[in-house]
Amino acid sequence: MNMRSSIFIAATLALAGCGNGSRANEGDHQSAGDSIQAVADATEIKIADIDFLNMSETHDIAKKLAPADAALFLEYAINWKAAKVSGDQSKILLPDGTAPVTIADATALTKAQNATSR
């Protein structure tokens, strides 16, 4: 296992384990949570509706996805947070410079990036 894989696994486990620990922003984002719950297929949830700073919400969404998609979604969430800190948005934007619209788009982007980085 290489260092990148180890870091990703540790970060994914940490993110997934945050579950109910961060509920401070829950009341502030009730309308976004309502729209997310209304989507039957979790891969069609719009990225713009997700509060990646709310770990509980991110974790709940990941639990609605297939295991492979959940891992890619959590990696996208980690990349999103890293982009906000570093300013490097290369891992969260599509090749044309636009942001993914849905979770399906974000997981496809992350999968493609992982395939090219090997």
Secondary structure, 3 states (H helix, E strand, C coil): CCHHHHHHHHHHHHHHCCCCCCCCCCHHHHHHHHHHHHCCCHHHCEHHHCCCCCHHHHHHHHHCCCHHHHHHHHHHHHHHHHHHHHCCCCCCCCCCCCCCCEHHHHHHHHHHHHHHCC
